[in-house]
Amino acid sequence: MYYSFGALCESRMAARLFRRVQGLFCVYKPPGVHWKLVRDTVETNLLQELNASAARPVPREVRYLLSQSCTGDGPKALTLSAASVPVLSEHPLVTGPDFQRIRVGVGHRLDAFSSGVLVLGVGNANKALNDLYSPRVTRDYTVEGEFGTATDDFSNLGRVIERSTYDHITRDKLERILAMLQGVNQKALLTYSKVDMRTQEAYEMAVQGLLGPEDKSVPILLGLRCIRFEPPNFTLEIQVLNETQKYLRKVVHEIGLELRSTAVCKSIRRTRDGRFTVHHALTRNQWTAAEIMKAIQQYHTTKKRTRVIQEQNELHDKKQDTTHSQSTTDKVDAVV
């Protein structure tokens, strides 16, 4: 049995391709689609392309076959003849495809009602998904609401349980409620941060925006802003920690109650999950191995650039601290 040089090259090419598609990237999940279907579609596309690149001809072997030869009127003689025949035990229909399963993991999930950034990891990169579950990793959403109705699940698709007026609601009143909610959540953030607010460390962390819960906490709203107000419709931009989409719909419901009315959530769109933004998300026609490899490479490049900038900033801060300390020492020596 023997393999051709071309078959070995194709096998190595498939192995290299598999290594290059291992990493983190994000896709755009459309509304009305379950996140499992998105993951399974990406996995199927990758398997098909990897197996197509790994396709190799069936190996062949030399066998001696019996054949009958007729010599005149005498009996037929048996002869052996060498022939090259395919090895059926190595045929793809017998062995199956080379790649039968690829482990595709999912970061923070989105329910079927919601859309937006969904982070996926392939192969060994699934371990890196744990970083996204850090209690300090924030996410951004664009949430659309509508005044005048209350439902049993806080969405516009639920069973209507109450209707109310909304003519008295103004943008100023809405923004005051948003500011009040943000203030309450800011206190919760300080509580879960477990940092003494009277220390210099707490002040520096607050300035740099590094305050966050040390452990798993309740959902915390870090930012809440109205970007569109056209009653009964309105749109909010929300930055949040440890949330679920059900919690965001409940926030819209509570805003309606605070304004002495009712409100339902019409749509939820995640625009950022950690480092991944909607600009990095691959749409349905881009869920291919080539586009995924490009997105993974872009993520690694951005991450490396960010790390270099952070190291430079830390080095600069250390130099400034050293210079300030030396200046203070010189002044003390001069006084003495």
Solvent accessible surface area in square Angstrom, and as a share of the most:
residue,aa,sasa,rsa
1,M,130,0.58
2,Y,118,0.45
3,Y,86,0.33
4,S,55,0.35
5,F,157,0.65
6,G,38,0.36
7,A,1,0.01
8,L,84,0.42
9,C,46,0.28
10,E,63,0.28
11,S,47,0.30
12,R,146,0.53
13,M,100,0.45
14,A,1,0.01
15,A,40,0.31
16,R,119,0.43
17,L,30,0.15
18,F,56,0.23
19,R,145,0.53
20,R,157,0.57
21,V,0,0.00
22,Q,38,0.17
23,G,3,0.03
24,L,8,0.04
25,F,2,0.01
26,C,1,0.01
27,V,0,0.00
28,Y,50,0.19
29,K,0,0.00
30,P,47,0.29
31,P,86,0.54
32,G,65,0.63
33,V,38,0.22
34,H,86,0.39
35,W,24,0.09
36,K,99,0.42
37,L,105,0.52
38,V,2,0.01
39,R,65,0.24
40,D,62,0.32
41,T,25,0.15
42,V,0,0.00
43,E,35,0.16
44,T,63,0.37
45,N,31,0.16
46,L,0,0.00
47,L,31,0.15
48,Q,115,0.51
49,E,61,0.27
50,L,0,0.00
51,N,35,0.18
52,A,74,0.57
53,S,29,0.19
54,A,4,0.03
55,A,62,0.48
56,R,83,0.30
57,P,78,0.49
58,V,36,0.21
59,P,6,0.04
60,R,98,0.36
61,E,34,0.15
62,V,93,0.54
63,R,135,0.49
64,Y,151,0.57
65,L,81,0.40
66,L,124,0.61
67,S,50,0.32
68,Q,121,0.54
69,S,41,0.27
70,C,93,0.56
71,T,90,0.52
72,G,61,0.59
73,D,156,0.81
74,G,36,0.35
75,P,124,0.78
76,K,131,0.56
77,A,45,0.35
78,L,117,0.58
79,T,60,0.35
80,L,119,0.59
81,S,54,0.35
82,A,68,0.52
83,A,34,0.26
84,S,53,0.34
85,V,35,0.20
86,P,57,0.36
87,V,16,0.09
88,L,120,0.60
89,S,72,0.47
90,E,53,0.24
91,H,56,0.25
92,P,68,0.43
93,L,162,0.80
94,V,102,0.58
95,T,69,0.40
96,G,22,0.21
97,P,71,0.45
98,D,77,0.40
99,F,41,0.17
100,Q,123,0.54
101,R,176,0.64
102,I,4,0.02
103,R,114,0.41
104,V,10,0.06
105,G,14,0.14
106,V,19,0.11
107,G,0,0.00
108,H,30,0.13
109,R,139,0.51
110,L,1,0.00
111,D,46,0.24
112,A,42,0.33
113,F,43,0.18
114,S,0,0.00
115,S,10,0.06
116,G,0,0.00
117,V,0,0.00
118,L,0,0.00
119,V,0,0.00
120,L,0,0.00
121,G,0,0.00
122,V,0,0.00
123,G,8,0.08
124,N,104,0.53
125,A,17,0.13
126,N,18,0.09
127,K,150,0.64
128,A,33,0.26
129,L,11,0.05
130,N,106,0.55
131,D,97,0.50
132,L,14,0.07
133,Y,110,0.42
134,S,42,0.27
135,P,30,0.19
136,R,91,0.33
137,V,30,0.17
138,T,24,0.14
139,R,4,0.01
140,D,37,0.19
141,Y,2,0.01
142,T,28,0.16
143,V,0,0.00
144,E,60,0.27
145,G,0,0.00
146,E,52,0.23
147,F,4,0.02
148,G,8,0.07
149,T,21,0.12
150,A,1,0.01
151,T,2,0.01
152,D,74,0.38
153,D,65,0.33
154,F,38,0.16
155,S,4,0.03
156,N,66,0.34
157,L,141,0.70
158,G,18,0.17
159,R,161,0.59
160,V,65,0.37
161,I,96,0.49
162,E,91,0.41
163,R,173,0.63
164,S,39,0.25
165,T,99,0.58
166,Y,64,0.25
167,D,128,0.66
168,H,75,0.34
169,I,7,0.04
170,T,64,0.37
171,R,93,0.34
172,D,93,0.48
173,K,76,0.32
174,L,0,0.00
175,E,72,0.32
176,R,148,0.54
177,I,26,0.13
178,L,5,0.03
179,A,65,0.51
180,M,79,0.35
181,L,25,0.13
182,Q,62,0.27
183,G,34,0.33
184,V,88,0.51
185,N,18,0.09
186,Q,74,0.33
187,K,147,0.62
188,A,29,0.22
189,L,9,0.05
190,L,59,0.29
191,T,100,0.58
192,Y,73,0.28
193,S,0,0.00
194,K,142,0.60
195,V,27,0.16
196,D,67,0.35
197,M,84,0.37
198,R,216,0.79
199,T,54,0.31
200,Q,116,0.52
201,E,106,0.48
202,A,3,0.03
203,Y,139,0.53
204,E,81,0.37
205,M,27,0.12
206,A,54,0.42
207,V,101,0.58
208,Q,117,0.52
209,G,63,0.61
210,L,92,0.46
211,L,24,0.12
212,G,0,0.00
213,P,0,0.00
214,E,82,0.37
215,D,83,0.43
216,K,159,0.67
217,S,13,0.09
218,V,77,0.45
219,P,38,0.24
220,I,0,0.00
221,L,3,0.01
222,L,37,0.19
223,G,17,0.16
224,L,15,0.08
225,R,139,0.51
226,C,7,0.04
227,I,67,0.34
228,R,80,0.29
229,F,36,0.15
230,E,101,0.45
231,P,66,0.41
232,P,32,0.20
233,N,40,0.20
234,F,0,0.00
235,T,7,0.04
236,L,0,0.00
237,E,66,0.29
238,I,3,0.02
239,Q,64,0.28
240,V,0,0.00
241,L,2,0.01
242,N,19,0.10
243,E,19,0.09
244,T,78,0.46
245,Q,14,0.06
246,K,135,0.57
247,Y,51,0.19
248,L,0,0.00
249,R,28,0.10
250,K,92,0.39
251,V,4,0.03
252,V,0,0.00
253,H,29,0.13
254,E,67,0.30
255,I,0,0.00
256,G,0,0.00
257,L,94,0.47
258,E,87,0.39
259,L,11,0.05
260,R,211,0.77
261,S,6,0.04
262,T,2,0.01
263,A,0,0.00
264,V,3,0.02
265,C,0,0.00
266,K,65,0.27
267,S,42,0.27
268,I,2,0.01
269,R,90,0.33
270,R,1,0.00
271,T,29,0.17
272,R,49,0.18
273,D,0,0.00
274,G,16,0.15
275,R,108,0.39
276,F,9,0.04
277,T,34,0.20
278,V,35,0.20
279,H,165,0.73
280,H,64,0.29
281,A,13,0.10
282,L,14,0.07
283,T,67,0.39
284,R,137,0.50
285,N,127,0.65
286,Q,61,0.27
287,W,7,0.02
288,T,48,0.28
289,A,3,0.02
290,A,64,0.50
291,E,48,0.21
292,I,0,0.00
293,M,31,0.14
294,K,130,0.55
295,A,14,0.11
296,I,6,0.03
297,Q,115,0.51
298,Q,95,0.42
299,Y,31,0.12
300,H,86,0.38
301,T,56,0.32
302,T,50,0.29
303,K,64,0.27
304,K,131,0.55
305,R,133,0.48
306,T,39,0.23
307,R,115,0.42
308,V,65,0.37
309,I,88,0.44
310,Q,94,0.42
311,E,97,0.43
312,Q,110,0.49
313,N,82,0.42
314,E,105,0.47
315,L,101,0.50
316,H,101,0.45
317,D,70,0.36
318,K,135,0.57
319,K,123,0.52
320,Q,100,0.44
321,D,97,0.50
322,T,92,0.54
323,T,92,0.53
324,H,134,0.60
325,S,65,0.42
326,Q,107,0.48
327,S,46,0.30
328,T,66,0.39
329,T,65,0.38
330,D,75,0.39
331,K,136,0.58
332,V,83,0.47
333,D,90,0.47
334,A,88,0.68
335,V,130,0.75
336,V,150,0.86
